[in-house]
Amino acid sequence: MPADREIELKFACRAEDLAAILAAAPKGDPGGEDETRELISVYFDTPDLVLQKAGASLRVREHKGRRIQTLKRGQGLVREEHEAPIEGLAPDPALEPLPELLPQGSSLRPAFNVRISRRQRTFRYQGAEIELALDQGEVSGGEQKRPICEVELELKSGPPSALFALARELGAAAPLYLAFDSKAARGQALVAGDAALVPHKGGKVELAHDATVGEAFQAVARQALAQIAANAALLREIPLSPTFAPEAVHQLRIGARRLRSALSTFKDVLEGEGLETAKADLKWLGASCGRARGLDVFAAETLAPAETGPTPPPGVERLRAALDVAREAAWAQASQACASERFRALMIDAAAWVETGGWRAGDGAGKPVGPFAKAALKKRLKTLSKRGRDVAAVDDTARHHLRIEAKKLRYAAEGFASLYGEKPVHRYLRHLKELQEVLGALNDLATVEPLIAGLALPSEAAFAAGELVGRKAAAKPALVAGAAKALDRLQAAPAFWG
């Protein structure tokens, strides 16, 4: 089963836009014609999902009476791909690299099916040979089904930068949204019951101990971009409701903050064209969802407890009605941002910069990640400690900056965690999360008044809001004291990076 590399970009799109995308694509070789194929794929895994947990997918695809077994693993622009013809309907567990992935005695069983109609074309573009595939169909598992409509650009030869240049050109013809979930990932979510209305939390970053600094940055950035893309898709495609919108907004903002934090942590190796644009675009995206997040936090942590508490203030019903209207408008603003041309360009440009940017040629990008990680984490902790010298005496703005530094340290620690022991990392992160939570509560107190003032509430609702804000403010001295104690515990905790 020969190993190969699959270099590919994937985009979600609307079925009605496929014709425009095909028309905008370069023509194939003279005399060549577009090929239309009906593809049926059965994906396999063990009952305890060994392959899925290893970040791999295994399928048997049938086309015109021939069956091909394919195993893929990896993330980002480049994935490892192993293909071989087989005779039967089931995969051959002896074909490499399955023996190294499957425990001895493991059994494989069908997990889900994918049926697609594919129209594809191969052409030359900017010195590269590229295969364009337009896929329509569905993934199915048990009684569950989910439609598929996507565009794939696969690099057959030439520079990977050509893929991104072509994506920008095709995106001018119709909206294309960069996607990171493979058909396998969608099938895995379907059979797990997570096919819809499930906001996407960031995945765990796995780094090899011999990874370079550049490879570490790419791994962190890919996870963040995937988190942004998945939650933006939810906000665009699913009718907005309190069931999922607050968490989707929250997770999208976390993805954007993680990537912004990585740009800061790795800044010594990222200097050059593209960095400032990425920073500005990510800041815009976070701000586009900021109002929604602020209103959601107030609704969940201040209003909801008061509604069910023993002494809800007069006017709380009017406040709930006004707040729900404001939240729906804020979700719509976030949704519009995720559907905008700026967002589509942000995702393509950021991914292109991560995968093909000139920063990769710098000396720092090729150095071992271990020493870099240790120095970066040490620097983050030093900055945090400096800003937190006297939590009780500083103002809200200073505590806000301390909170930002706590987030940066946490995101850096999570990004480098796989290089260290799981237990010491977990213990350290527990202290860091405690500090972050209490600082977050203080920041909510500092920002709630202007947030409420911007709602133009009727008098009864405004009275209720003022009463609830006052009750929360009474807890501020205890929160400040809690922040100081949490910082002391963090500083006393052993640094897992040595």
Summary of the structure (lengths in Angstrom):
residues: 498
radius of gyration: 24.9
end to end distance: 42.4
largest distance: 78.6
contacts: 1611
relative contact order: 0.09
helix: 55%
strand: 19%
